[in-house]
């Protein structure tokens, strides 16, 4: 049995369609994903002047449930298809999951 995890991605809004296209193309290897708009705080390499004044920038957050051994191939594809230093990622272990059926 493969260890499952949640891959978390934070991507600039300008890359939303490109990243979702990749995830939809890879959907047979994923166990579903969520996307949401969020404000990101902290240092960013490409904040415009208004974002610098506001202290935050708009991003898309994605939470992807997947097998741990599929994380690196997916990250490699993302880096190859849409290389961008403003894409951030981390994984979180999934201890248990299911549905209410």
KALINQUI-V672319 format. One line per field, one symbol per residue. psi: psi as a letter, one per 30 degrees, with the letter a starting at -180 (. if undefined). burial: 1 if it has 16 or more other C-alpha atoms within 10 Angstrom, else 0. Layout:
BEGIN
psi->???
burial->???
END
This chain:
BEGIN
psi->kkklljkkkjlkefgeeeeeeeeeegffflhllkklklkkkakkfhkleeeeefglkklkkkjjklkeffeeeeeeeeeeeikkfgkllllkkjellalg.
burial->00011111111110010010001000000100100001010000000000000001111111111111001001000100000000100010000000000
END
